[in-house]
Amino acid sequence: EIVMTQSPATLSVSPGEGATLSCRASQSVGSKLAWYQQKPGQAPRLLIYGASTRATGIPARFSGSGSGTEFTLTISSLQSEDFAVYYCQQYKNWPITFGQGTRLEIK
Amino acid sequence: QVQLQESGPGLVKPSETLSLTCTVSGGSISSYYWSWIRQPPGKGLEWIGYINYSGSTNYNPSLKSRATISLDTSKNQFSLKLSSVTAADTAVYYCAGGYTTTVIDYWGQGTLVTVSS
């Protein structure tokens, strides 16, 4: 099973600033990496797939990069609605696995 | 727009079988791949398994063959059965769908299932 490790566990950022979230895979997943956003009491929402392709309707301030074992989700100019938990997910191998999440909180 | 709604008991006794159903609206159940994903309270996400439109399934080995996912195309529903449950199976269970087996495009709202006597 591929283990996904996200860092940091919690990130405190002021609105209007940018945020960088990291995800590391225990073995190469190529570009088979997705990012989801989850707000309290809600289901996750797909943000990024293929490591860097935004899902339908996702604002351009969200961008993904990386390949192999190291990935980054960058959110530029944070809006109030962006404060949430973010999960990375690999789909290179079954079982598909998620990271433990990064909580993005208001500073 | 595809919409998903989970239904089933919110409380299951230890050693019994958890049964949930997901009703799909706004799209044909034959056009997507359907999954169950769970999230223990305050924790991360675990993909339980998926089924495709022809009924082929794949399950997370961590569940040790306790999970069964089935499809009822006549009712536009798919279901999860998880046998021999323990407190560790307490979680919010999401039904989900996607154009492939790889990422989730559509999510249900989730339903909390508690395993307790």
HADDOCK unambig.tbl for C-alpha pairs under 7 A between the chains (distance, minus, plus):
assign (segid A and resid 42 and name CA) (segid B and resid 109 and name CA) 6.49 0.50 0.50
assign (segid A and resid 43 and name CA) (segid B and resid 107 and name CA) 6.36 0.50 0.50
assign (segid A and resid 43 and name CA) (segid B and resid 109 and name CA) 5.74 0.50 0.50
assign (segid A and resid 43 and name CA) (segid B and resid 110 and name CA) 6.70 0.50 0.50
assign (segid A and resid 46 and name CA) (segid B and resid 104 and name CA) 6.76 0.50 0.50
assign (segid A and resid 46 and name CA) (segid B and resid 105 and name CA) 6.35 0.50 0.50
assign (segid A and resid 91 and name CA) (segid B and resid 102 and name CA) 5.44 0.50 0.50
assign (segid A and resid 95 and name CA) (segid B and resid 60 and name CA) 5.45 0.50 0.50
assign (segid A and resid 96 and name CA) (segid B and resid 47 and name CA) 6.50 0.50 0.50
assign (segid A and resid 97 and name CA) (segid B and resid 46 and name CA) 6.79 0.50 0.50
assign (segid A and resid 97 and name CA) (segid B and resid 47 and name CA) 6.92 0.50 0.50
assign (segid A and resid 98 and name CA) (segid B and resid 45 and name CA) 6.19 0.50 0.50
assign (segid A and resid 98 and name CA) (segid B and resid 46 and name CA) 7.00 0.50 0.50
assign (segid A and resid 100 and name CA) (segid B and resid 44 and name CA) 5.16 0.50 0.50
assign (segid A and resid 101 and name CA) (segid B and resid 44 and name CA) 6.67 0.50 0.50
